[in-house]
């Protein structure tokens, strides 16, 4: 115990006697000193004595579709930390194949008396899903916020990255490198982020390369948001003569690189690949991935701030808060065979801040 007292005292920058007084609930310790001792306990991984534990302001559910794509744990971490700082206890509920559905997870969280729920990439992003489930949740008086996906039928705050702008950044970058046959590997058509990426891709390809809508459509390949999905989509796009592929997730982009290697093509010499998310570890792939960075921290914190306003009875406007992604240029994109290739230098990293 003495060794532990010494550790805590060093960490908190106070005497061992002060630590002892705080732990035993004795008077005569300034509030700020008390807080720094308790913070030192947390940092060193010691449990607080029961009477000194923070009363949770309540549970908040976080529902994600899966945790295999690193973007979901990254968002969950930001949201969890922001909730904890505000005194709430996050409860992570994940859908797994053959496991609970979003509706079952929602019901379970409501039964547990959660203060609110944050949905990430849920059924609200699926244009074929019945949005009535969210109206029922609202009728039960449960505040909620929806991340990644938008529906005009749901009266709630939405937090999204600007998918159209993301495609503009990716395509403009590849065109500046001289690519003219640029493919898009995206997920199933029914998802709102897919619809928006396709819109952004169409607009930029027409503006930059004067392609007709039909020509652009021939450069789009739908697949699954997985490594295998990206591999299948990229293989199909390379068969159509694409020298560059924009992927709707980093996982798909890794699949595209694998597809190129299976065909004995080099990335980026024979095929340039752009990912989407900038999930953890993506900077360390071979080659390091050029990608569109989702503003995960800003989006996660905004989701929590908006939910706490809902819980506090001052709801945010029922609208969409859109955050600007940024292009991060690394080693998976290079000069293409187009006319601009010779003169093209790698453009600087572009990006801008979130805007409501």
C-alpha positions in Angstrom: 0.0 0.0 0.0 2.9 2.4 0.8 4.4 1.8 -2.6 1.0 2.6 -4.1 0.6 5.7 -2.0 4.0 6.9 -3.2 3.1 6.3 -6.8 -0.2 8.2 -6.5 1.5 11.1 -4.6 4.1 11.4 -7.3 1.5 11.3 -10.1 -0.7 13.9 -8.4 2.2 16.1 -7.2 1.1 16.0 -3.6 2.3 14.4 -0.3 1.5 10.8 0.7 -0.3 12.2 3.7 -2.6 14.2 1.4 -3.3 11.1 -0.7 -4.1 9.2 2.5 -6.5 11.9 3.6 -8.4 11.9 0.2 -8.7 8.1 0.2 -10.0 7.9 3.7 -12.5 10.7 3.1 -10.9 13.1 5.7 -11.6 16.8 5.5 -9.1 19.6 5.0 -8.2 18.9 1.4 -8.8 21.5 -1.4 -11.3 20.4 -4.1 -8.7 20.8 -6.8 -6.1 18.7 -4.9 -8.8 16.1 -4.3 -9.6 16.0 -8.0 -5.9 15.6 -8.9 -5.5 12.7 -6.5 -8.6 11.0 -7.9 -7.3 11.6 -11.5 -4.0 10.1 -10.5 -5.8 6.9 -9.3 -7.6 6.8 -12.7 -4.3 7.3 -14.7 -2.5 4.6 -12.7 -5.3 2.2 -13.2 -6.3 1.9 -9.5 -10.0 1.6 -8.7 -11.5 4.5 -6.7 -12.8 3.6 -3.3 -16.5 3.0 -3.7 -17.6 6.1 -1.9 -15.4 8.3 -4.1 -16.6 6.8 -7.4 -18.3 9.2 -9.8 -22.0 8.7 -10.0 -22.8 8.1 -13.7 -25.0 10.8 -15.2 -26.5 7.9 -17.1 -25.9 5.3 -19.8 -25.7 6.3 -23.4 -26.0 3.6 -26.1 -23.7 3.6 -29.1 -24.9 1.3 -31.9 -22.4 0.4 -34.7 -22.8 -2.1 -37.6 -19.5 -3.9 -37.0 -16.0 -3.4 -35.6 -13.9 -5.0 -38.4 -13.6 -1.8 -40.4 -11.2 0.3 -38.2 -13.2 3.5 -38.7 -16.0 2.2 -36.4 -13.7 1.6 -33.4 -12.1 4.9 -34.0 -15.4 6.7 -33.9 -16.5 4.6 -30.9 -13.4 5.7 -29.0 -13.9 9.4 -29.7 -17.6 9.2 -28.8 -16.9 7.1 -25.7 -14.2 9.5 -24.4 -16.4 12.5 -25.0 -19.3 10.9 -23.1 -17.1 9.8 -20.2 -15.7 13.4 -19.9 -19.3 14.6 -19.5 -20.0 12.0 -16.8 -22.0 9.5 -18.9 -21.2 5.8 -19.3 -21.0 4.7 -22.9 -22.5 1.3 -23.8 -21.2 -0.1 -27.1 -23.7 -2.4 -28.9 -22.4 -4.0 -32.1 -24.4 -5.9 -34.8 -22.7 -9.1 -35.8 -23.7 -11.5 -38.5 -26.3 -13.8 -37.1 -26.4 -11.7 -33.9 -28.8 -9.0 -32.7 -30.4 -6.6 -35.2 -30.3 -2.8 -34.8 -34.0 -3.0 -33.6 -33.1 -5.6 -30.9 -30.1 -3.7 -29.7 -32.2 -0.5 -29.5 -34.9 -2.3 -27.5 -32.3 -3.7 -25.2 -30.8 -0.2 -24.6 -34.2 1.4 -24.0 -35.1 -1.4 -21.5 -31.9 -0.6 -19.6 -33.1 3.0 -19.3 -30.4 4.7 -21.4 -30.4 8.5 -21.5 -29.9 8.5 -25.3 -28.6 6.6 -28.3 -26.1 7.4 -31.0 -26.5 5.4 -34.2 -23.5 5.1 -36.5 -24.1 4.0 -40.1 -27.4 2.3 -39.1 -30.6 1.7 -40.9 -31.1 5.5 -41.2 -28.4 5.3 -44.0 -30.4 2.6 -45.9 -32.9 4.1 -48.3 -34.8 0.9 -48.5 -35.4 0.7 -44.7 -38.6 1.7 -42.9 -37.8 4.9 -41.0 -40.9 4.4 -38.7 -38.7 2.7 -36.1 -37.0 6.1 -35.4 -40.3 7.9 -35.0 -41.4 5.2 -32.5 -38.2 5.8 -30.6 -38.9 9.5 -30.5 -42.4 8.8 -29.3 -40.9 6.8 -26.4 -39.0 10.0 -25.4 -35.5 8.6 -26.1 -33.2 11.3 -27.5 -30.9 10.1 -30.4 -28.5 11.3 -33.0 -27.6 9.7 -36.3 -24.1 9.5 -37.8 -23.3 8.8 -41.5 -26.5 8.7 -43.4 -29.5 11.1 -43.8 -33.2 10.7 -44.2 -35.7 13.6 -44.6 -38.3 11.3 -42.9 -36.5 11.2 -39.6 -36.9 14.2 -37.2 -33.4 14.1 -35.6 -30.0 15.7 -35.8 -27.6 14.0 -38.4 -23.8 14.1 -38.4 -22.2 13.3 -41.8 -18.9 13.8 -43.7 -19.3 15.6 -47.1 -19.3 12.6 -49.4 -19.7 14.7 -52.6 -16.7 16.9 -51.6 -14.7 13.8 -50.8 -15.1 12.5 -54.4 -14.2 16.0 -55.7 -10.9 15.9 -53.8 -10.1 12.4 -54.9 -10.9 12.8 -58.6 -9.3 16.2 -58.9 -6.1 14.8 -57.4 -6.0 11.9 -59.9 -6.8 14.1 -62.9 -3.9 16.4 -61.8 -1.7 13.3 -62.0 -2.8 12.7 -65.6 -5.3 9.9 -65.1 -8.3 9.9 -67.4 -9.7 6.4 -66.8 -10.7 6.7 -63.1 -12.9 4.0 -61.5 -15.1 4.2 -58.4 -15.5 1.2 -56.1 -18.4 1.7 -53.8 -20.8 -0.2 -51.6 -24.4 -1.2 -52.4 -26.6 1.4 -54.1 -29.2 1.6 -51.4 -27.0 3.5 -48.9 -27.1 7.3 -48.6 -23.3 7.7 -48.5 -23.0 5.6 -51.7 -25.6 7.7 -53.5 -23.8 10.9 -52.5 -20.3 9.6 -53.5 -21.7 8.6 -56.9 -23.2 12.1 -57.3 -19.9 13.8 -56.4 -18.0 11.4 -58.7 -20.4 12.1 -61.6 -20.2 15.8 -61.2 -16.4 16.0 -61.0 -15.7 13.5 -63.8 -18.0 15.5 -66.1 -16.4 18.8 -65.1 -12.8 17.6 -65.2 -12.9 15.1 -68.1 -16.0 16.1 -70.1 -17.4 12.6 -69.8 -21.1 11.9 -70.5 -23.3 10.5 -67.7 -23.2 7.1 -69.4 -19.5 7.1 -69.7 -19.1 7.9 -66.0 -21.7 5.2 -65.1 -19.5 2.6 -66.8 -16.6 3.5 -64.4 -18.6 2.7 -61.2 -18.5 -0.7 -59.6 -20.7 -1.7 -56.7 -19.4 -4.2 -54.2 -19.1 -4.9 -50.5 -17.2 -2.7 -48.0 -14.6 -5.4 -47.4 -11.1 -6.3 -48.6 -12.6 -8.9 -50.9 -15.2 -6.5 -52.1 -12.6 -4.0 -53.0 -10.5 -6.7 -54.8 -13.5 -7.8 -56.9 -14.5 -4.2 -57.8 -10.9 -3.1 -58.7 -10.4 -6.2 -60.8 -13.6 -5.4 -62.8 -12.5 -1.7 -63.2 -9.0 -2.6 -64.3 -10.6 -4.9 -67.0 -12.3 -1.7 -68.2 -9.0 0.0 -68.6 -8.9 2.1 -65.4 -5.5 3.4 -64.3 -6.8 4.7 -61.0 -9.5 3.6 -58.6 -11.2 5.6 -55.9 -12.5 3.3 -53.1 -15.3 4.0 -50.6 -13.3 2.6 -47.7 -9.7 1.9 -46.8 -10.5 -1.8 -46.5 -11.7 -1.7 -50.1 -8.6 0.1 -51.1 -6.4 -2.6 -49.6 -8.4 -5.1 -51.7 -7.7 -3.0 -54.8 -4.0 -3.1 -54.1 -4.2 -6.9 -53.7 -6.2 -7.1 -57.0 -3.4 -5.1 -58.8 -0.7 -7.4 -57.4 -2.6 -10.5 -58.4 -2.4 -9.2 -62.0 1.3 -8.4 -61.5 0.6 -4.7 -61.6 2.5 -2.3 -59.4 0.8 0.3 -57.2 1.2 3.2 -57.9 3.1 2.8 -61.2 0.4 0.8 -63.0 -2.6 1.6 -60.8 -3.2 4.5 -58.5 -5.5 3.8 -55.5 -7.3 6.3 -53.2 -9.0 5.1 -50.0 -11.6 6.6 -47.8 -11.6 7.1 -44.0 -7.9 7.4 -43.1 -8.4 4.7 -40.5 -5.6 3.9 -38.0 -2.5 2.1 -39.4 -3.4 3.0 -43.0 -0.4 5.3 -43.2 1.8 2.2 -42.6 0.5 -0.1 -45.4 2.7 -0.9 -48.4 2.6 1.5 -50.2 1.2 4.0 -47.6 -2.3 4.8 -48.7 -3.5 8.0 -50.3 -6.9 8.5 -48.7 -9.7 10.8 -47.9 -9.6 11.5 -44.1 -13.0 11.4 -42.4 -13.1 14.1 -39.6 -13.7 11.4 -37.0 -12.8 13.5 -33.9 -14.9 16.5 -35.0 -17.8 14.2 -36.0 -17.7 12.1 -32.8 -17.5 15.2 -30.5 -20.4 16.9 -32.4 -22.5 13.7 -32.1 -22.0 13.8 -28.3 -22.6 17.5 -27.9 -25.8 17.3 -30.0 -27.1 14.3 -28.0 -26.4 16.0 -24.7 -28.3 19.1 -25.9 -31.2 16.7 -26.8 -31.0 15.1 -23.3 -30.8 18.5 -21.7 -34.0 19.6 -23.3 -32.6 22.1 -25.8 -32.7 20.0 -28.9 -30.4 20.9 -31.8 -32.2 21.8 -35.0 -33.5 18.8 -36.9 -31.0 19.1 -39.6 -27.7 17.7 -40.9 -24.3 18.9 -39.7 -21.9 18.2 -42.6 -18.1 18.0 -42.0 -15.5 18.5 -44.6 -13.1 15.6 -45.3 -9.5 16.1 -46.5 -7.2 14.5 -49.0 -4.1 12.9 -47.5 -1.6 12.2 -50.2 0.8 9.3 -49.6 2.4 6.7 -51.8 -0.4 4.8 -53.5 -1.0 7.5 -56.2 1.4 8.6 -58.9 1.5 10.0 -62.4 -0.9 8.3 -64.9 -0.6 7.8 -68.6 -2.6 10.9 -69.5 -1.4 14.1 -71.2 -0.9 15.9 -67.9 1.2 13.2 -66.4 4.6 14.5 -67.2 4.1 17.9 -65.7 2.1 16.9 -62.7 3.7 17.3 -59.3 2.1 15.8 -56.2 -0.3 18.4 -54.9 -0.1 19.4 -51.2 -2.4 17.8 -48.7 -5.8 19.5 -49.1 -8.4 19.9 -46.4 -10.6 22.3 -44.5 -12.3 22.3 -41.2 -15.8 21.1 -40.3 -18.6 23.4 -41.0 -22.1 23.1 -39.6 
